[in-house]
């Protein structure tokens, strides 16, 4: 696990090795080709040392037209042409033509030139056919330099003896080339399949303080059988130990009016965990049933007991809402007492867990989500909270499960692709308005339409994405963000978007489980489960009664940039015994190929100024920056960044990197 040579040094060593190997191979082929030319009485043997002209020499040795060399520059056809040239050379050298075709086979091809050059014999044996006078056609006896009939110079001319036909050579060459391509293709496929194969480890909750872990288990687990509310992004923070440059914009959005991080801190708040619940249909619903679109914000904090009443009063002042008392008993017997505050637009619960220092805030900012908020309030403490959701396990549980040396997890957050790439998605779908947000898009209720047939010419032809976390709700949100009216899920893993559907007719085989949730249905084989997204297509600006075209160049740039945006990201902050921060970012690309592509890019950019390091998950790169010592590595669909304090011991950095559950 020692640090290896720098990437620059490694690159130079590899370049030097490849250059030397290439030079030796070139010398080898030049020498063998020159020997063959001399043994076949072919003039210009020295051309074997000159690039391109050595192909001309091969044509002359094989007694083929010079234009054959041009075929060697045509992709794919060049394999066949080279095979035919070596077959001709083998024939002239007195060997079976098929032996020359072996020259294009890797490794075996290294032996063939030497075999043709070093299998010595008389010149007459290496010359194909009898020697004849070029002027009168009289046979030339071995040793004669002049024709005994006409006296002309007795240059060697190949008699019109029957040779392997061009067609036969082409067939043999094409077959050999096809076999080579097939072998390389299969080898490459297995190599890539092995490189991109990924089996996630058995994950467990990461090591964190008992107070923080306790907040995670208090979140409600929705019991709605059809369209449960599920958490997406999570933010957990230590109110007493917030970083100097912290920004509470996301947290502020999730707290109800009248509540902020500072007054929670003043009231004795220590640990605050917030998340956003969004509705996700759990089964395909009849077309007459529609699903409200919206969010519910839930905050769980550890705070000095007895603060619920004072916080409720602050909320009432800020909202002018009607306050009533409420008491909830969870299925596990836990009692939560507090207030229910309602206005025409909002519904807020302030619940204090009896006999504990736990306070729960449930905030519904829109009337459409009030029923869901009431249900969630009744479900607090009914399970293991966020730990019961795959979304949490796939993101948060990638952090180290064992406590690493003196490092303590202080706070963390998770984000979805929609939250990270919001501006890019909006720009792509409305090139005339770069400031437009998703919330500004006219929305109607989304819902299930039906099951419809599809072919390889897709019914929904606007966008296609394959994902191992595919669900109808995820697909609906993706298509809505991209400005499409309809979303279609197919074959468990596919999400398709478009503005029309049904051109192939209805289907009845939407019965395949989703890759992101086996309890949901994601279409079937060649069939789409169609949903409306709630997007109203009046978002394209009109000027002078003409639609403004989207900027194609901008969209191409966005498409390129979007490859760097992961499906989700997990941010974490640790502290060591000296209270120095260790910052962590885990990018989940939902695809080993995408993660590997980005890792490759970083290896040849950031990596050039860093050093290579060996981890349990594979090779990584670390580099000293102005902010500390950075570690970057990739495994499966994950790309992990660690920023440790400056001059951190390498072994400690490796130990921390090995602990990630990726």
N, C-alpha and C positions, 0 to 999 in steps of 0.2 A: 504494500500500500504506500510505498514511498512515492514522492513526487517525481515524475519523469521529466525528461527534457522538455523545453518549451516547445510550443506548437510550431514556432518558426524553425527551430532546429530540426524537429521531426519532419516538417515539410521539405526542408533542404536535403535531409538524409534520403527520404523517399525519392525525391527528384533525382538525386545523384545515382541512386541504385537503378532506377528505371532508365536513366540515360545510359549508364554503363551496360545494362542488359541489352538495350536496343542497339547500342554500338557493336557489341560482340555478335549479336545475331546478324547484323548487316554485314559484318566482315565475313562471317561464316557462309552466308548465302552468296556473297560476291566471289569468294574463293572457289566454292563448289561449282558455281555457274561458269567461272572462267575455265576450270578444268574440263567441264563437260564440253564447252565450246571448242577447246583445243582437241579433245579426243574425237570430236565429230567433224574435224576439219572445217569448222565455221570461222570465217574471218572476223576480226574485231573483238576478240576475247576480252580485251581491256574494258569494253563497255560495261562489263559486269559490275564495275565499281561506281558507275554513274547512275544516279536516280533517273527514272523514266526510260533512259536509253537502255538500261538493263532489261526492260520489258521488250524493247525492240530486238535485243540480242536473243531473248528467249524465242521470239517469233522466228528468227533466222535459224536457230538451232533446231527447232521443231519443223523447219521448212514450211512455215505458214506465212500468209500475207502480213505485211507490217501493220495493216489497219486493225488487226486483231488486238493490238495493244490498247486501242481506244476502248475496247469492251471492258478492259480492266478498271476503267474509271466510272463505270455505271454501277450504282448500288445494286446489290443482290446478283445482278448479271455478272459482276466481276468474279464471283466465286466460281461460276460455271466456266467463264473464260479462262481463269487460272488453271482450273482442273483440266481443260482441254489442251492448254499449252504444255502443262507438265506431262500429259498423256502423249502428246506428239513428241516431246523430248525423250520420253522413255522408249518410244517406238524407234526413234532414230538411233538410240543407244543400244538397240537390240533387246529391249525388255518388253514384256507384255504392256499394252497400253494402260490397263487398269491400275498398274502399280503407280503410274504418274498421278492418277486421280487421288491417291492417298496423300499427296502433298498438301492438300487443303485441310486435312484433318489435324486439329491441334495435337501437339506432342508427336504424333506419328509423322506429321509433315516435316519435323526436324530431321528425321532419319533419311527420308527419300532423296534429297539432294546429294547427301554423302554416299548413299547406295548407288546412285547413278554415276557419281564422279569417281568413286574409288573401286568399283567393280571393274578392274582393269582387264584389258584384252587387246587384241590387235586392232589397228585402225579399221581394218575391213570389217571386223566383227561389230565395232561400234557404229559403223556407217550403215545406214539402212539401204539395202539393195546393192546392185552391182555398180561399179564405176564405169562410166561411158564417156566417150569424146563428145564435147559439146557441139562440135562442127559436123562430124560425120556419123556419130553414134556408134563407133567401133568400141568394143569392150576394152578397158584398160587393165593390163596385167599389173599385179602388185609390184611396185618398184619403178614402173615406167613414169617418166616425167613428160614425154611427148608421145602423141598418137603415132603409132607405127604405120598407120594408113595414110593420114593427110599431113602429119608433122606438126599439127597445132599443139599448143600447150595442153597438157593432160590434167586440167583442173577437175576436181571431184564433182560429179553431177549425179544426183540420185536418179536412178532409172525409174521408169514409170511402172514400178512394182506396186501391186495392190496394197493399200493401207486401210486401216480402220476408217470407216466412213465418218464424215462429219456428223451425220445424224446419230450414229452409235455413240460417238464421243460426247455429243451434246446430251444424250440420254444418261450416259454414265456420269458425266459431270453434274448434271442437274440432280440426279439421284443422290450423289455424294454430297452436294451442297445442301440439299434438302435434309439429308440425315444430320449434317453438321448443325444446321439451324434448329432442327428439332431437338437435338441433344442439348444445345445451348439454351433453347427456350425452356425445356423441361427443367434443366439445372437452374436457370435463372428464376423460374417460377417457384420451385421448391426453396431456393435461397431466400427470395423475397417473402414467401409465405412463412418461412421459419423466422425471418427477421421481424415480421410484423405480427406474428402470433403473440397473443397476450392473454394470460389467465390471471385475473385479479386475485390477490391474496385474501385469506380470511381476515377481515378487518374487525377491529374492536374500537370502542370509544377512545379517543386520544387522551393522553395524560393531561389533566388540568386541575385547577383548584377545586376543592369540594363545593365551594360557593357557586362557581361558574357551572359546574356539572349539575348542581341542584336546580339551576334556572332552566336548563334544557328539558328536564323531566316534567316541568309544570305546564308546558304548552298543551293545549287540547289536541286530541286525535279525533278528527271529524268522523261521525258515524253515518253520514248520509250514504246510502247505497248506490245512488245514481251519479251524483256530481259532487263528490267530497271536496272541501276546501283543503288545499295542501300547501305547506310552506315552501317558499322558493329560496330567497336569499336570507341569510342570517347574519346579524351583527352582534357580537358579544364584546363588552368592554368593561374595563375596570375604571369606575368613575373617579376613584381616588388616585389613579396612577395613569392618567391619559397622557399620550405623547405630546410634546410641545407643539407639534405642527398638526395636531388632529383636527379634522373637520367633521362637524356633527350634522352636515346637511342631510344625509340619509336618515340618521337617527331622528333629527328634528321633524322630518316628514312623517315618521311613524308614531310620534308622540301626539296625543290629543291636544287641542288648543288649551292654553293655560299651563302646560307642562313643558319643561325643558330640562336639559341635562344639568344645568347649574343649580336650579332649585331642588332637583332630586338629590344632588350631591349635598346641598346644605341641610336637607332633611335626614341625612344619614345614609343615603344610598351608596352602596359599594360596588355591586356588580349589576350591569344592565344588559339584557339580551333581548333583541327585537327581531321580528321576522315579518314577512308579507305572506299572507294566505291568499291564494287565488283558486278559483273553481276549476276543477278538472273532471269532465264527464267520465264516469267509470264504466259505462256500458253504452252501446248505441241506443239512442232514444228515438221514439216515434217522431216524425217530422212536425207533428203538432205541438211538441214540447220544446220550449225555448229556454235558454240558460242565460240569466243575467251576467253581464260582464262587469267585473269590478274587483276591488281589493279590500282586504281587512287587515289592519295592522295590530299586532299583539306584542306587548312588551312585558317581560317578567324581570323583576329586579329584587335584589336583596337590600332591605332598607330597615331602618329602626322601626319596630312595631308601633302601631297606633297612628300612622301617617295617612291612612286611607281617607279619613274624613276631611282633613285639611286639603289634600290634593283634589278631592271631589269639589270642594268649595271653590278652588281656583278655576276648575274647569267650568263650573256653572257661571262664574263671573265672566269668563272669556267667551262663552257660547250663549248665555241667557237661556239655557236649557232647563227643562223640568227634571227635577231630581226626585228619585224614589229609592227606598231601601230594597235590598235584595239579599237573599241567602241561598247558597247553592251547596248541595252535598254531592260529592263525586261518587261514582260506583265503588270506590275503595274506602268510602266512609269519611273522606276529608271534607272539612267544612270551610267554606269561603263566604265571607260576609262583606258587604260594601254597598255601593250605590250604582244605580242605573240612571244615566243622564241622556235625555233625548231632546232633539230639536227637529224641525221639519226636514233638515238635511243630514243630520248625524245621529249616531247612537254610540254611547260610550259606557263601558263598564269599568268600575274601579273595585277590585276584589282583593281582600286581604285574607290570607290563609291563617286560620286560627291556630294559635300556639306556635307560630313560626314567624320568621322575619321576611316573608315572601309577599310581594304585591304584584297583582296582574292588572294590566290595562288592555282593554279590548276596544278598538276604535274602528267604527264603520263610517267612512266619509260620505257614503251615498245611500239613499233610502232603499235602492234595489238590493243592497247587501244586508239589510237589517235582519231578515229571517236567518241568514247564515250566521250573523254575529250572535243572535240569541241562542242558536244551536251550539255554537262554539263555547259560549259562556257556560252553558250547561254541561260541557264536556271537559272542563279544566280538570287536570289531575286524574284523567281516566285511563292513562297508560304510561308509557315511557316518554311521552312528549315527542320532541324532535327526533329522538333516537329511534322512533318507530317508523320513520319515513326513509325510503331509499335515497331521496334527494340529499338528506343529511349524511347518510352513510357514504354516498359516492363522492361527497365534497369534503366534509369536515373530518371524516374518519380516515382520510389519507395522511393526516398528521401523525407524528410518532405516538405509538401507543404506550411505550415505556418512557418514564421520566429520564431525560438525557442529562446525566451529570448534575450540574447545578442550575440547569435551565428550567424556567417556570413559564408556562403559557399565561400571558397576561390578557390578551384580547385577540379576537379573530372575526372574520367576516367572510361571507360567500356572496358571489354575484353570478347572475346568469348572463348568457350572451346578449340577450335583449337589453339588459342594463348597461353592459359595456359597449355595445355597438349601436346604441340608439340613434346617434347622430348620423352614422353611416347608412343605416337602414332607411332613415327618413330621407336623406339626400338621394339615395338610389331611386326611391319611389316618387320623388318630387324634385326633379333637378332644377326647378325654377324657384324653390323656396328652401334654402339651406337652414333656416331657423325654425322650421316647423317641427313640432313634437308629436309623438304618437297620441298624446291626450287630445290634440286638436283635430284628430281624424274623426269625421262624423261616424257614429257607431249605432248600429241596430243590434238586436239580440241575435246571438249566434246559436246554432243548433244543428242537429242531425237532419240530413235531407233524405238519404237512402243509399242503397248499394247499386253500383253501376259498373258495367263491363269496361275493360280497357285492353289496349294492345301495345305493341312496341312503339307505335305512333301515339303518344300519350293523349288521353282525353283532356287532362289538365296539363297544358304545355307551357306554363309560365315559369315554373321553377321546380327543381327536383332536389331532394336531400335524403340521404340514407343515414340512419342513425341507430345506435344500439340503445338509445333512450327515447325511442319514438312513442308518442301517445297522441290521441286525437287533439287534446287541448294544446299540447306543445306545437303540433302542426298548425292548428288554428291560429295561434299567436304568431308563429313564423310567417304564415301567409298574410295575415292582417298587417303585420309590420312591413311587409313588402308590397302592400297595396293591392292584394287580390281579394276578390269576392268569395271565392270558394277554396276550401282545403280538402285534400283527399288523402287518406291513409291506405296503404296497399302492402300486401305481402309482409306484414309484421313490422318491417323496418323502413318503408318508404313514405315520405311526405311530399305530396305534389300540390302545386298551387295553380290557379287559373281563374279566368273570369267567365267561363262557361263549362258545362258538363253534359253528359248524357248522349253524346253523338253515336255511341255504340249500343245504347239501350240499357235496360235494367239487368241486374244480376242478382243471384240468390246465394252466393258463396262467400259472403263477408264473414268469415269465421276463424280468422287467424289471430292469435294472441299478440299483443304489442311487445316489442323488444324492451320498452321502458317500463312496462307494467303488465305482467301476465294476467292480471284480472280484467284487462280491457281488451277490446277487439280493434285490430288495425287492418281492416279490409280482408282481402284474400288473394288467391292466385289469379292474376290478371283481372282484379276487380277492386274498385275504390269504394271506401266508405266516405261519402261526400258530406261535408259540413259547410254551412255558411260561416263566414268569419266575422260578420258585423261591420265590414268595411263598406262605406258608401263612396262610390267612384265619382265624387264631385270635387276631389282634392287637386285636380290639375288646373292651374291658373289659366285664365283666358284674358287675352289682351287684344283690343281692337277686333273682337269677335273671332280671333284665331287662337287655336291651342298652341301653347309654347312647347316646342319639342324638348325632350330631355337631352341633356348634354351627354353624348355617347362617350366622349373621352373621359368625362368625370365618372361615369358609371364603370368604365373599364378600370380606372384607378381604384374605385371603391371595391370592385370585385377582387382586385389584386390584394388590397389592404385587408379585406375581410378574411383572407386565409390566415392572418396572424391573430384573429380574434377567436379565443377558445369558446367552447360551449358553456363553460363555467370556470370560475376562478375562486380560489380560497386564499385569503390573506391572513397571516397570523403574526403576532408579535410576542417574542419570548424575551425574558430577561435573565442574565446570569447573576452570580453572587455579588458582582460589582455594580449591579443595576444598569448594566449596559444592554442596549436593545439588540436582539437578533430578529431581523425581519425575514418573513417567508412568504413566497407567492407560489401557488401550485396552479398551473394552467391545465385544464382537462379539455382536450381537443375532440374527445369522443371518437378519435380515429388514430391508430398508431401511425399510419402513413402521414397524416397532417402534423402530428407531433414530431415525427422523425424529420420531415422536411424543414420545419422551423429549427430543430436542433442542428441540422446540417448547415443551415444558414448561419446560425450563431457560431458554430464551430469554425467557420471560415471568416468570420468577422471579429466578434468579441474574442474568440479563441486564439486568434493570432497574437494577441497581446497577453495571453494567459498561459497557464501551465496545466498539463494533463494530470489527472488524479484518478485512482481506481477506487470504485465503490462497489458495494454489494449488488447494486442495480446495474452496473456497467461503468463505462468510463464517464468522467465528468471533467469540467474545466473550472479552475479557480483563478482569480485575478485580483490584484490589489487595486482598489479604486480610491478616489478621494473621500468616499464615505465609509470605507471599510474593506473587508475581504469578501469577495463575492464567489459563490459556488453555483454552478449551473450543471444540471444533468437531466437525462430523459430516460423514461422507462414506460413502455406501452403507450397509451394515449396521453401520458402526463409529461409536462415540462416543469421542472422545479427550479426555483431561484432562491438562494439563501444569501442574505447580506449580514455577515458577522462583523464584530468589531475589528478594527485594524490589528494586524499582527496576531490574529487568532491562531492557536496551535493547529497545525494541519491534521494531526490525529484526532483532535476534538471535532474538527470540521467534518472529517470522514465519519466518525461515530454518529454525529447528528444526522448526516445525510443517509446513513444506512438505516436509520430508524423509521423513515417514511414508509407508510403502508401502501406503496404503489407497485 
